[in-house]
Amino acid sequence: MTQTDDLITRKKLNLETSRMPWQELQRFFAKGDAIFVSSDLDLVDVAYQFSQDNKTQVNTWMINHKIGKVTESQAQQWINKDSLVWAVVIKPWVLVQDKN
């Protein structure tokens, strides 16, 4: 991928990222497709690494507990708070970040 392609992909991912009520993402959580992204990471960068299938980086984040499947307690907390979360779809995953 060229540097221009890289930039275009990142800009596209940025445009596809939005704040959503957690309630609207429940079906992805129920299927096990909701991935939590730590608030200290750049959501667009994480989405880009997923889109490029960069297993090394993704595994490093997983090992360091920076990303992982959304847990029952996270989901319940977001429901209780009626949270808005940042989200972006990288099929089959929905990456979710709570910046609150």
N, C-alpha and C positions, 0 to 999 in steps of 0.2 A: 504494500500500500504506500502510495506517495504521501508526502507531507500535505499536499492539497487535499487528497482523499481523506486523510486523517482529520484535517480541520473541518471539512464538510460533514463528516460523520459526527464529530463532536458537536457542531452547531445544530445539526438535525436532532441529536439526542437532547440537547438543551431546550429546543423548541417543543419537544415531546414530553418534557418534564412539567408536572403541574401539581398544585396543592389539591388534595381531595379529602373528603371526609372518609375516615377509616371504615365507616359503615359500608361504603360503596365497594370496598376491597375485600369484604368478608368471604366472598365465594372463592377468591384466590387463596386465602388463608385456609379455607376448608379443604381445598384440593392439595395443600402443601406447596403451593407455588409462590407464596409471599416471602420475600427475602428482606430481612432487616439490614439496614446499612447504618453504621455508627455515625453519629452527628459530626464527628471530627474528620470524616472522609468527604470528598467531593462526590456527590451523587452522580453527576455526569461522567466523571472519570471512572467510577465503578461500573456504570452502565456501558461505557466504552470498552472496558476490559472484558466484560461479559460478552459484548457483541463481537469482540475479536477472539473469543474463546481462549483468553490468556489464563490457562489453568494454573500456571505458576503463581501469578499475582493473586488470583482468586483464592487459591489454597492458602497462601500466606495470610490473607485477610481472615480466612476462616480459622486458621490456627491461632491467630491473635484475637479472636472473638470480635472482629470488626464487622463481619457480616455473618449471617446464618439465617436459617429458617425462623420466621416469626414464631415466638413461643406463645403458649396459652396465656401466660401472665402478661406479656406485652399486649396481646390482642385484647384481653379483658381490661387492661388499664386504658387503652385507647378508646374502648367502647364507653367505659365509665366517664372519661373526660370529654367524650364526643369530639375527639381529636381530629384536626386537619393534619395530614401528613403529606410530605412530598413523595411523589411516585413517578415511575417511568417503567414502561413495559419493554422487556427484552425477552421475547418468547422463548420458553414458556413461562418465564419468571416475571413477577412484578417486584421491582426493587422499591422498598419503602424506607423513608427516613423521617424521623420525628425530630424536628429542630426546636421544639418547645423546651 
